[in-house]
Amino acid sequence: MPTIIERDEVRRLVAEEGAQLVEVLPNREYEDEHLQGAMNLPLKQLNRETAGRLDRGRPVITYCHDYL
C-alpha cells in the first residue's frame, strides 16, 4: 500500500537506503523537469515489463510533479 512521505524522509531514504526515485508523468513532462537521479516510468505505460527496470531490493519512491 502506498505511503505518503515528506521531503525530509525522501532525502533520508535516498541517502541511507538507496531509494529509487520514479517520476510517473509522461516522457515530455519528465524531460522538461524532474528530480535529479529520478527515472521515468510513465504511469500509463507502467506494467510488469517496465516495472522490471526497478531494483526489488531497494525502496521505490514514486512522484508526480504536476502544476495543476
C-alpha positions as CSV (number, residue, x, y, z in Angstrom):
1,M,0.0,0.0,0.0
2,P,1.4,3.5,-0.9
3,T,2.5,5.7,2.0
4,I,2.7,9.5,1.7
5,I,6.1,10.8,2.9
6,E,7.5,14.3,3.4
7,R,10.6,15.8,1.8
8,D,13.0,15.0,4.7
9,E,12.0,11.3,4.6
10,V,12.6,11.2,0.8
11,R,16.1,12.6,1.3
12,R,16.8,10.1,4.1
13,L,15.6,7.2,2.1
14,V,17.6,8.2,-0.9
15,A,20.8,8.9,1.1
16,E,20.6,6.0,3.6
17,E,18.7,3.2,1.8
18,G,19.5,4.0,-1.9
19,A,15.8,4.6,-2.6
20,Q,14.8,4.8,-6.3
21,L,13.0,8.0,-7.4
22,V,10.4,7.3,-10.1
23,E,8.6,10.1,-12.0
24,V,5.3,8.8,-13.3
25,L,4.4,11.7,-15.7
26,P,4.7,11.2,-19.5
27,N,8.1,11.5,-21.1
28,R,7.6,15.1,-22.3
29,E,7.0,16.4,-18.8
30,Y,9.9,14.3,-17.4
31,E,12.2,15.9,-20.0
32,D,11.0,19.4,-19.0
33,E,11.7,18.9,-15.3
34,H,12.4,16.1,-12.8
35,L,14.3,15.4,-9.6
36,Q,18.0,14.7,-10.1
37,G,18.6,11.0,-10.3
38,A,14.9,10.1,-11.0
39,M,14.0,7.6,-13.7
40,N,10.9,8.0,-15.8
41,L,8.2,5.3,-15.8
42,P,5.0,6.9,-17.1
43,L,2.0,5.7,-15.2
44,K,0.0,4.9,-18.4
45,Q,2.9,2.7,-19.5
46,L,3.5,1.0,-16.2
47,N,3.3,-2.8,-16.4
48,R,5.3,-5.9,-15.4
49,E,7.9,-5.2,-18.1
50,T,8.5,-1.5,-17.4
51,A,8.5,-2.2,-13.6
52,G,11.3,-4.7,-14.3
53,R,13.6,-1.7,-14.5
54,L,13.3,-1.3,-10.7
55,D,15.7,-2.9,-8.2
56,R,13.4,-5.0,-6.0
57,G,16.0,-4.8,-3.2
58,R,15.7,-1.0,-2.8
59,P,12.8,1.2,-1.7
60,V,10.8,2.9,-4.5
61,I,9.5,6.5,-4.2
62,T,7.1,7.5,-6.9
63,Y,6.1,11.0,-7.5
64,C,4.2,13.2,-10.0
65,H,5.3,16.8,-10.5
66,D,2.1,18.3,-11.7
67,Y,1.4,22.0,-11.9
68,L,-2.4,21.8,-11.7
